[in-house]
């Protein structure tokens, strides 16, 4: 293997195929409700990112059953699922509400673990204690939306926090009973190639367990869509992305799980770039670039 894929990692843990089931628990975000900002992230429409946001919202058990029914044909060989609290900020509520929601998901007989997407500025100590409690009982991955280490980029995207929030969240999360993954976006406006690789080096320094990498892409009804229409933002081309993502992974420890290497959205929501709609082709190009260079994840990793 040229890189440590998420599918391989789950096979190691569970002895067979495992799929994620996206759940919408009805959360918002602090940069939507005005706590730290208004309007949400520049690129974000949760409906485009999360299948569960595009459907009438049932309770947690109902959402899982609906998803398994839809997935039955495509994943006929799969009987184990991770309940993925995906859209919005899934630790942004009082602890007792969080406990109830996580319990409902874990109570499903085919759910073997939890994944919880959140922001690094939304994990107070009592929430981390709750997550640790669940991590002692089941597989748990907590996904922090880091995106980049560069504060200017975080300001551009209206994130409502800076990279120091990620450093603080990692300080308080490390050595707990759950895995930590981080999201990273390549191709943000104003970031150079070296800027993007600096994010990779910081991920290695922080020693997260896994990383989700994707290019900046655009969906309808977002501020980013307006910026692209006005010619203010240009999206990354495929060849540049492929080279950059391989450079990025060369700097990551070989033990860090690569949970995602590209991103897309349903065509009905999508603006561009068109090439990232074909995730299979992007994956093949990335793997071909690894082969062409005869390189691998971690080849240029600098152990501290």
Secondary structure, DSSP 8 states (H G I E B T S, - for coil): --S-BHHHHHHHHHSS-EEEEEE------TTTBSSS-BS--TT--HHHH-GGGGS----HHHHHHHHHHHHTTTTTT--EEEEEE-SS-TT-S-HHHHHHHHHHHHTSTTEEEEEEEE-TTS--HHHHHHHHHHHTTSEEEEEEEEE-S-HHHHHHTT-SS-HHHHHHHHHHHTTSSSEEEEEEEE--TT--HHHHHHHHHHHHHHT-SEEEEEE--EESSSHHHHHHHTTS-----HHHHHHHHHHHHHTS-TTSEEEES-----TTTEEE-GGGG-HHHHHHHHHHHHHHHT--TTTT----
